Amino acid sequence: MKDFELCLCKKVMRSTLIKLIKTQRLTQLKEVQAESKAGSNCGGCNPEIEELIVIVNKKSNDIL
């Protein structure tokens, strides 16, 4: 999938969030917000961030 700015307010790229979720083993929106600031302004991207958390963690668990 092509990379894009997932959080427009804080200018955070999708790939940055994927890497952060994987390396920090984040499982909750509030953790991603604290680490990246993504989703902490208007909240419009929060549903996409929550979906990304599920997808990244599912793929990580499938590998284990």
Secondary structure in CASP SS format (residue, H / E / C, confidence):
PFRMAT SS
TARGET T0000
AUTHOR 0000-0000-0000
METHOD secondary structure of the structure
MODEL  1
M C 1.00
K C 1.00
D C 1.00
F C 1.00
E E 1.00
L E 1.00
C E 1.00
L C 1.00
C C 1.00
K C 1.00
K C 1.00
V E 1.00
M E 1.00
R H 1.00
S H 1.00
T H 1.00
L H 1.00
I H 1.00
K H 1.00
L H 1.00
I H 1.00
K H 1.00
T H 1.00
Q H 1.00
R C 1.00
L C 1.00
T C 1.00
Q C 1.00
L H 1.00
K H 1.00
E H 1.00
V H 1.00
Q H 1.00
A H 1.00
E H 1.00
S H 1.00
K C 1.00
A C 1.00
G C 1.00
S C 1.00
N C 1.00
C C 1.00
G C 1.00
G C 1.00
C C 1.00
N H 1.00
P H 1.00
E H 1.00
I H 1.00
E H 1.00
E H 1.00
L H 1.00
I H 1.00
V H 1.00
I H 1.00
V H 1.00
N H 1.00
K H 1.00
K H 1.00
S H 1.00
N H 1.00
D H 1.00
I H 1.00
L C 1.00
END
